[in-house]
Amino acid sequence: MPPARSRPDSLSRRVFRGTTAVRRGLLTVDDLRGPNWQRLFPDVYADATLEVTHLVRARAAARVLLPHAVVSGASAAVLWGLTDLADAGDDVELTVPPGTARGGAPGVVVRRRLLAEGHVRPVDGVRATAPELTALELAARLPPDDGVVLLDRFVAARLSTLTTLRIEAGELTGRGCRRARQAAALADGLAGSPQETRLRLLLHRSPLPAPVAQHVVRHRDRFVARLDFAWPAHRVALEYEGAWHTTRVAADRRRIEALQAAGWRVLFVTAADLHSPGPLLARVAAALAE
């Protein structure tokens, strides 16, 4: 048998089973221990030049470690594009049918349950729980406001619709199902960021009149702006000011000037206001009173 190459082209930037590579003569056991390869799970390796994210580990677990499994939980959310919901070192969550071997490994959490056919969809080369089920099951595990934020994100990313989430939430059973239904009832899918959702929930719980989310302002038949929250009868707007605003100061100033010319008063909210909402609510109440 010819000596194994240090990095065969067929394994470059790939995830593979170590025993299979050795059996095919592509690598030796000593090669696998060398610097060219990194171990993800027992007998599952990757090219050392490959950046190992949670997405990579989830796909490796579902395609190589347990090919009969379905990616679920936060790992499924990562596959659907919400990559910040799980870090590279977090456990990968998989679901297998009842009666099959769990086949667990360090760094993998395996659940055994039966998933309906409509609750499993292909994504990124593996099977995962459908976006609706993924979102609702995660919302069932989260604190109430975090669950609403998550559902708003799924809708904003066009992974699901608010109607579908609410229908699926009504059929959800098991631990946390009531929490998931409450989150679905409070979500609106209109927020441009998680902080906008948190601001909306804060306003919803306050004694202030309910604002209109994503209100479009027109002046003299021309579009002026789309506002995060507005009280049109009072011409008072409330805008969440995130870090991204610092990159477009000139455009923001022109926008505010146009709103002021149309007779609107604009109040701004920062992350600090959400942590201490009393003064913020007082400012809004005063503006509405005027």
Secondary structure, 3 states (H helix, E strand, C coil): CCCCCCCCHHHCCCEEEHHHHHHCCCCCHHHHHCCCEEEEECCEEEECCCCCCHHHHHHHHHHHHCCCCEECHHHHHHHCCCHHHCCCCCCEEEEECCCCCCCCCCCEEEEECCCCHHHEEEECCEEEECHHHHHHHHHHHCCHHHHHHHHHHHHHCCCCCHHHHHHHHHHCCCCCHHHHHHHHHHCCCCCCCHHHHHHHHHHHHCCCCCCEEEEEEEECCEEEEEEEEEECCCCEEEEECCHHHHHCHHHHHHHHHHHHHCCCEEEEECHHHHHCHHHHHHHHHHHHHC
